[in-house]
Amino acid sequence: MDNTVRWILFGVLLTVNVVANNVLTGWLEIVVSAVAGLGVIAVVIDYLLRGRRSVR
């Protein structure tokens, strides 16, 4: 995964998480926040494991 794609995905997932916390209520908020949060964690782990190198 290219660094640009990685950080765009990180930003989108983080934005979804923040918006879900402010707009949604109840179980839907919990589910959307959990899925978006896991996505953010996965992107950070991918970055840490693969480092800064780009796959081309």
Backbone atoms as SQL, in Angstrom:
CREATE TABLE atoms (id INTEGER PRIMARY KEY, chain TEXT, resi INTEGER, resn TEXT, atom TEXT, x REAL, y REAL, z REAL);
INSERT INTO atoms VALUES
  (1, 'A', 1, 'MET', 'N', 0.854, -1.166, 0.000),
  (2, 'A', 1, 'MET', 'CA', 0.000, 0.000, 0.000),
  (3, 'A', 1, 'MET', 'C', 0.904, 1.235, 0.000),
  (4, 'A', 2, 'ASP', 'N', 0.623, 2.127, -0.895),
  (5, 'A', 2, 'ASP', 'CA', 1.385, 3.370, -1.006),
  (6, 'A', 2, 'ASP', 'C', 1.094, 4.260, 0.210),
  (7, 'A', 3, 'ASN', 'N', 2.070, 5.040, 0.620),
  (8, 'A', 3, 'ASN', 'CA', 1.893, 5.903, 1.795),
  (9, 'A', 3, 'ASN', 'C', 0.741, 6.886, 1.624),
  (10, 'A', 4, 'THR', 'N', 0.563, 7.413, 0.424),
  (11, 'A', 4, 'THR', 'CA', -0.525, 8.363, 0.186),
  (12, 'A', 4, 'THR', 'C', -1.875, 7.699, 0.421),
  (13, 'A', 5, 'VAL', 'N', -2.048, 6.507, -0.120),
  (14, 'A', 5, 'VAL', 'CA', -3.300, 5.765, 0.063),
  (15, 'A', 5, 'VAL', 'C', -3.504, 5.427, 1.529),
  (16, 'A', 6, 'ARG', 'N', -2.420, 5.032, 2.184),
  (17, 'A', 6, 'ARG', 'CA', -2.500, 4.657, 3.600),
  (18, 'A', 6, 'ARG', 'C', -3.008, 5.824, 4.451),
  (19, 'A', 7, 'TRP', 'N', -2.467, 7.030, 4.225),
  (20, 'A', 7, 'TRP', 'CA', -2.851, 8.164, 5.075),
  (21, 'A', 7, 'TRP', 'C', -4.202, 8.742, 4.681),
  (22, 'A', 8, 'ILE', 'N', -4.588, 8.617, 3.426),
  (23, 'A', 8, 'ILE', 'CA', -5.948, 9.015, 3.038),
  (24, 'A', 8, 'ILE', 'C', -6.957, 8.086, 3.708),
  (25, 'A', 9, 'LEU', 'N', -6.697, 6.791, 3.685),
  (26, 'A', 9, 'LEU', 'CA', -7.574, 5.826, 4.341),
  (27, 'A', 9, 'LEU', 'C', -7.642, 6.088, 5.843),
  (28, 'A', 10, 'PHE', 'N', -6.494, 6.391, 6.448),
  (29, 'A', 10, 'PHE', 'CA', -6.448, 6.723, 7.868),
  (30, 'A', 10, 'PHE', 'C', -7.345, 7.927, 8.171),
  (31, 'A', 11, 'GLY', 'N', -7.219, 8.980, 7.364),
  (32, 'A', 11, 'GLY', 'CA', -8.025, 10.185, 7.567),
  (33, 'A', 11, 'GLY', 'C', -9.514, 9.941, 7.386),
  (34, 'A', 12, 'VAL', 'N', -9.869, 9.168, 6.380),
  (35, 'A', 12, 'VAL', 'CA', -11.291, 8.870, 6.133),
  (36, 'A', 12, 'VAL', 'C', -11.867, 8.061, 7.284),
  (37, 'A', 13, 'LEU', 'N', -11.155, 7.033, 7.725),
  (38, 'A', 13, 'LEU', 'CA', -11.655, 6.213, 8.834),
  (39, 'A', 13, 'LEU', 'C', -11.742, 7.005, 10.132),
  (40, 'A', 14, 'LEU', 'N', -10.774, 7.859, 10.374),
  (41, 'A', 14, 'LEU', 'CA', -10.811, 8.690, 11.575),
  (42, 'A', 14, 'LEU', 'C', -11.976, 9.679, 11.524),
  (43, 'A', 15, 'THR', 'N', -12.221, 10.245, 10.353),
  (44, 'A', 15, 'THR', 'CA', -13.353, 11.157, 10.184),
  (45, 'A', 15, 'THR', 'C', -14.679, 10.444, 10.401),
  (46, 'A', 16, 'VAL', 'N', -14.800, 9.238, 9.853),
  (47, 'A', 16, 'VAL', 'CA', -16.024, 8.444, 10.058),
  (48, 'A', 16, 'VAL', 'C', -16.229, 8.169, 11.537),
  (49, 'A', 17, 'ASN', 'N', -15.161, 7.858, 12.243),
  (50, 'A', 17, 'ASN', 'CA', -15.262, 7.580, 13.673),
  (51, 'A', 17, 'ASN', 'C', -15.723, 8.814, 14.449),
  (52, 'A', 18, 'VAL', 'N', -15.155, 9.958, 14.155),
  (53, 'A', 18, 'VAL', 'CA', -15.530, 11.196, 14.855),
  (54, 'A', 18, 'VAL', 'C', -16.972, 11.582, 14.545),
  (55, 'A', 19, 'VAL', 'N', -17.353, 11.513, 13.283),
  (56, 'A', 19, 'VAL', 'CA', -18.724, 11.865, 12.894),
  (57, 'A', 19, 'VAL', 'C', -19.721, 10.899, 13.532),
  (58, 'A', 20, 'ALA', 'N', -19.393, 9.609, 13.557),
  (59, 'A', 20, 'ALA', 'CA', -20.284, 8.618, 14.173),
  (60, 'A', 20, 'ALA', 'C', -20.485, 8.915, 15.653),
  (61, 'A', 21, 'ASN', 'N', -19.429, 9.333, 16.322),
  (62, 'A', 21, 'ASN', 'CA', -19.544, 9.639, 17.752),
  (63, 'A', 21, 'ASN', 'C', -20.394, 10.872, 18.008),
  (64, 'A', 22, 'ASN', 'N', -20.436, 11.798, 17.070),
  (65, 'A', 22, 'ASN', 'CA', -21.184, 13.036, 17.272),
  (66, 'A', 22, 'ASN', 'C', -22.598, 12.996, 16.719),
  (67, 'A', 23, 'VAL', 'N', -22.875, 12.150, 15.746),
  (68, 'A', 23, 'VAL', 'CA', -24.170, 12.172, 15.067),
  (69, 'A', 23, 'VAL', 'C', -25.049, 10.998, 15.475),
  (70, 'A', 24, 'LEU', 'N', -24.487, 9.809, 15.515),
  (71, 'A', 24, 'LEU', 'CA', -25.290, 8.608, 15.766),
  (72, 'A', 24, 'LEU', 'C', -25.510, 8.396, 17.257),
  (73, 'A', 25, 'THR', 'N', -26.499, 7.570, 17.563),
  (74, 'A', 25, 'THR', 'CA', -26.776, 7.222, 18.954),
  (75, 'A', 25, 'THR', 'C', -27.036, 5.733, 19.067),
  (76, 'A', 26, 'GLY', 'N', -26.852, 5.215, 20.248),
  (77, 'A', 26, 'GLY', 'CA', -27.183, 3.823, 20.528),
  (78, 'A', 26, 'GLY', 'C', -26.207, 2.830, 19.930),
  (79, 'A', 27, 'TRP', 'N', -26.768, 1.669, 19.589),
  (80, 'A', 27, 'TRP', 'CA', -25.956, 0.562, 19.093),
  (81, 'A', 27, 'TRP', 'C', -25.288, 0.879, 17.769),
  (82, 'A', 28, 'LEU', 'N', -25.945, 1.665, 16.931),
  (83, 'A', 28, 'LEU', 'CA', -25.362, 2.003, 15.633),
  (84, 'A', 28, 'LEU', 'C', -24.063, 2.784, 15.812),
  (85, 'A', 29, 'GLU', 'N', -24.030, 3.688, 16.767),
  (86, 'A', 29, 'GLU', 'CA', -22.815, 4.441, 17.063),
  (87, 'A', 29, 'GLU', 'C', -21.689, 3.507, 17.492),
  (88, 'A', 30, 'ILE', 'N', -22.017, 2.548, 18.336),
  (89, 'A', 30, 'ILE', 'CA', -21.012, 1.612, 18.841),
  (90, 'A', 30, 'ILE', 'C', -20.446, 0.767, 17.714),
  (91, 'A', 31, 'VAL', 'N', -21.323, 0.261, 16.850),
  (92, 'A', 31, 'VAL', 'CA', -20.871, -0.601, 15.755),
  (93, 'A', 31, 'VAL', 'C', -20.012, 0.171, 14.759),
  (94, 'A', 32, 'VAL', 'N', -20.472, 1.339, 14.335),
  (95, 'A', 32, 'VAL', 'CA', -19.717, 2.132, 13.360),
  (96, 'A', 32, 'VAL', 'C', -18.383, 2.582, 13.956),
  (97, 'A', 33, 'SER', 'N', -18.386, 3.003, 15.200),
  (98, 'A', 33, 'SER', 'CA', -17.140, 3.434, 15.844),
  (99, 'A', 33, 'SER', 'C', -16.161, 2.275, 15.996),
  (100, 'A', 34, 'ALA', 'N', -16.664, 1.104, 16.333),
  (101, 'A', 34, 'ALA', 'CA', -15.790, -0.056, 16.495),
  (102, 'A', 34, 'ALA', 'C', -15.156, -0.459, 15.167),
  (103, 'A', 35, 'VAL', 'N', -15.943, -0.500, 14.109),
  (104, 'A', 35, 'VAL', 'CA', -15.414, -0.893, 12.798),
  (105, 'A', 35, 'VAL', 'C', -14.418, 0.151, 12.287),
  (106, 'A', 36, 'ALA', 'N', -14.761, 1.425, 12.412),
  (107, 'A', 36, 'ALA', 'CA', -13.849, 2.480, 11.960),
  (108, 'A', 36, 'ALA', 'C', -12.587, 2.494, 12.820),
  (109, 'A', 37, 'GLY', 'N', -12.730, 2.290, 14.106),
  (110, 'A', 37, 'GLY', 'CA', -11.573, 2.252, 14.997),
  (111, 'A', 37, 'GLY', 'C', -10.640, 1.094, 14.681),
  (112, 'A', 38, 'LEU', 'N', -11.205, -0.072, 14.384),
  (113, 'A', 38, 'LEU', 'CA', -10.382, -1.214, 13.998),
  (114, 'A', 38, 'LEU', 'C', -9.651, -0.941, 12.688),
  (115, 'A', 39, 'GLY', 'N', -10.321, -0.238, 11.780),
  (116, 'A', 39, 'GLY', 'CA', -9.672, 0.133, 10.524),
  (117, 'A', 39, 'GLY', 'C', -8.496, 1.066, 10.741),
  (118, 'A', 40, 'VAL', 'N', -8.668, 2.040, 11.619),
  (119, 'A', 40, 'VAL', 'CA', -7.583, 2.975, 11.943),
  (120, 'A', 40, 'VAL', 'C', -6.408, 2.215, 12.558),
  (121, 'A', 41, 'ILE', 'N', -6.701, 1.330, 13.481),
  (122, 'A', 41, 'ILE', 'CA', -5.651, 0.534, 14.118),
  (123, 'A', 41, 'ILE', 'C', -4.932, -0.336, 13.088),
  (124, 'A', 42, 'ALA', 'N', -5.682, -0.913, 12.150),
  (125, 'A', 42, 'ALA', 'CA', -5.078, -1.749, 11.113),
  (126, 'A', 42, 'ALA', 'C', -4.141, -0.940, 10.216),
  (127, 'A', 43, 'VAL', 'N', -4.532, 0.279, 9.878),
  (128, 'A', 43, 'VAL', 'CA', -3.678, 1.123, 9.040),
  (129, 'A', 43, 'VAL', 'C', -2.397, 1.481, 9.788),
  (130, 'A', 44, 'VAL', 'N', -2.494, 1.797, 11.061),
  (131, 'A', 44, 'VAL', 'CA', -1.301, 2.135, 11.850),
  (132, 'A', 44, 'VAL', 'C', -0.395, 0.912, 11.990),
  (133, 'A', 45, 'ILE', 'N', -0.960, -0.258, 12.238),
  (134, 'A', 45, 'ILE', 'CA', -0.156, -1.476, 12.338),
  (135, 'A', 45, 'ILE', 'C', 0.528, -1.770, 11.008),
  (136, 'A', 46, 'ASP', 'N', -0.199, -1.604, 9.914),
  (137, 'A', 46, 'ASP', 'CA', 0.388, -1.800, 8.588),
  (138, 'A', 46, 'ASP', 'C', 1.572, -0.864, 8.384),
  (139, 'A', 47, 'TYR', 'N', 1.419, 0.374, 8.794),
  (140, 'A', 47, 'TYR', 'CA', 2.508, 1.355, 8.666),
  (141, 'A', 47, 'TYR', 'C', 3.707, 0.941, 9.514),
  (142, 'A', 48, 'LEU', 'N', 3.453, 0.508, 10.734),
  (143, 'A', 48, 'LEU', 'CA', 4.554, 0.136, 11.631),
  (144, 'A', 48, 'LEU', 'C', 5.273, -1.117, 11.152),
  (145, 'A', 49, 'LEU', 'N', 4.545, -2.071, 10.607),
  (146, 'A', 49, 'LEU', 'CA', 5.165, -3.319, 10.165),
  (147, 'A', 49, 'LEU', 'C', 5.924, -3.152, 8.851),
  (148, 'A', 50, 'ARG', 'N', 5.348, -2.395, 7.931),
  (149, 'A', 50, 'ARG', 'CA', 5.966, -2.252, 6.619),
  (150, 'A', 50, 'ARG', 'C', 6.890, -1.048, 6.539),
  (151, 'A', 51, 'GLY', 'N', 6.763, -0.141, 7.464),
  (152, 'A', 51, 'GLY', 'CA', 7.617, 1.043, 7.459),
  (153, 'A', 51, 'GLY', 'C', 7.177, 2.045, 6.410),
  (154, 'A', 52, 'ARG', 'N', 8.099, 2.878, 6.024),
  (155, 'A', 52, 'ARG', 'CA', 7.781, 3.972, 5.126),
  (156, 'A', 52, 'ARG', 'C', 7.962, 3.606, 3.659),
  (157, 'A', 53, 'ARG', 'N', 8.473, 2.440, 3.379),
  (158, 'A', 53, 'ARG', 'CA', 8.752, 2.110, 1.984),
  (159, 'A', 53, 'ARG', 'C', 7.468, 1.962, 1.181),
  (160, 'A', 54, 'SER', 'N', 7.531, 2.330, -0.068),
  (161, 'A', 54, 'SER', 'CA', 6.394, 2.247, -0.969),
  (162, 'A', 54, 'SER', 'C', 6.499, 0.975, -1.790),
  (163, 'A', 55, 'VAL', 'N', 5.366, 0.363, -2.027),
  (164, 'A', 55, 'VAL', 'CA', 5.313, -0.822, -2.880),
  (165, 'A', 55, 'VAL', 'C', 4.939, -0.350, -4.271),
  (166, 'A', 56, 'ARG', 'N', 5.811, -0.583, -5.225),
  (167, 'A', 56, 'ARG', 'CA', 5.531, -0.141, -6.602),
  (168, 'A', 56, 'ARG', 'C', 5.679, -1.263, -7.557);
